[in-house]
Amino acid sequence: PGPRATSWRAASGSALAGAWNRLAKLREGRLSAVDMDTLGGRTLTGLATQGSDGVAVGQGGLVLLSKGTAGSSWHFGETKLPREVLASFDLHAVSFRGKRIRAVGRPGSAVLASDDGGSTWSLQQTGQP
């Protein structure tokens, strides 16, 4: 399968995310895989970059952060939410502007939110069932 999410930045390169824990970077016309944990086989479905930072999200409440590497390396986002809560979320899309990060998906009853670039997280209710 091809990429499920991409973020294109001409100056710093591009990042791609997809099925079976796949992350890749595109630099100067060369595509290369990012060496990453298996992520429990979860698929990455949303990706956003800003400058040299990035956020990727996926199944089972998966959140990955790339700080200062333009997508060359990633680490797990520490949401500090209970594992059972995260396991019930399949995140499909993410927005990253300034220090604000918002991730959405299924179910649509809450948005995973950070106002400090991914250091702390909360669930914001949407009012949907």
C-alpha positions in Angstrom: 0.0 0.0 0.0 1.1 3.6 -0.7 1.3 6.4 1.7 -1.7 7.2 3.9 -0.5 10.7 4.8 2.0 13.2 3.5 3.4 16.6 4.3 5.2 18.5 1.7 7.7 21.2 2.6 10.0 22.4 -0.2 12.7 24.0 2.0 13.2 21.1 4.5 12.0 18.1 2.5 8.9 16.1 2.8 7.5 13.3 5.1 5.3 10.4 4.2 3.5 8.0 6.6 1.5 4.8 5.9 0.5 1.3 6.7 2.4 -1.1 8.9 4.3 1.6 10.8 6.0 3.0 7.6 7.6 6.4 7.8 9.7 7.9 5.0 11.4 11.2 4.1 12.1 12.8 0.8 15.2 14.9 0.5 16.7 16.3 -2.7 14.6 13.9 -4.8 15.7 10.8 -2.8 13.1 8.8 -0.9 14.4 6.8 2.2 12.7 4.9 5.0 12.9 6.2 8.5 14.2 3.6 10.9 11.3 3.3 13.4 9.9 1.0 16.1 7.3 -1.5 14.7 4.5 0.5 16.5 2.6 -2.7 17.1 1.8 -2.9 13.4 -0.5 0.2 13.7 -1.1 2.3 10.6 -0.2 5.9 10.5 -3.0 7.9 8.9 -2.3 11.6 9.6 0.8 13.7 9.3 1.6 17.4 9.7 4.9 19.3 9.6 5.8 22.8 10.5 9.4 24.0 9.9 11.6 21.1 11.1 9.0 19.7 13.5 6.3 17.1 12.8 3.4 15.2 14.2 2.1 11.8 13.0 -1.1 10.0 14.2 -2.7 6.7 13.7 -4.6 3.7 15.0 -5.0 3.0 18.7 -4.3 6.6 19.7 -0.8 6.6 18.2 1.0 9.9 18.4 4.5 10.4 17.1 6.6 13.6 17.3 9.6 14.7 15.3 11.4 17.6 16.9 14.0 19.6 14.9 14.8 16.8 12.4 12.3 17.5 9.6 10.9 14.0 9.9 14.3 12.1 10.0 13.6 10.8 13.4 10.4 10.3 15.5 9.5 9.5 19.1 6.3 8.6 20.9 4.2 11.5 22.1 3.5 11.1 25.8 -0.2 11.9 26.1 -0.4 10.6 29.7 -3.9 9.4 28.9 -4.9 6.0 30.1 -4.0 3.2 27.7 -7.7 2.1 27.5 -8.7 5.6 26.4 -6.1 5.8 23.7 -6.8 2.3 22.5 -10.4 3.3 21.8 -9.3 6.1 19.4 -8.2 5.7 15.8 -6.7 9.1 14.9 -7.1 9.9 11.2 -6.0 13.6 10.8 -3.8 16.1 12.5 -3.4 19.9 12.4 -0.2 21.6 13.6 -0.1 25.4 13.8 2.3 27.3 16.0 2.3 25.2 19.2 -1.3 24.0 18.7 -1.8 20.4 17.7 -5.3 18.9 17.1 -5.8 15.2 16.2 -9.2 13.8 15.2 -10.6 10.5 14.2 -13.0 7.8 15.4 -15.0 8.1 17.5 -15.8 11.7 16.8 -16.7 12.5 20.4 -13.4 14.0 21.4 -10.3 15.8 19.9 -6.8 15.1 21.2 -5.3 18.5 21.8 -2.0 20.0 22.8 -1.3 23.8 23.1 2.4 23.4 23.8 3.8 21.5 20.8 3.0 18.1 22.2 4.5 18.4 25.7 1.0 18.0 27.4 -2.3 16.6 26.0 -6.0 16.7 26.8 -9.2 15.4 25.4 -11.7 18.1 24.3 -15.3 16.9 24.0 -17.0 17.7 20.6 -20.6 17.2 21.8 -21.0 14.3 19.3 -22.0 10.9 20.4 
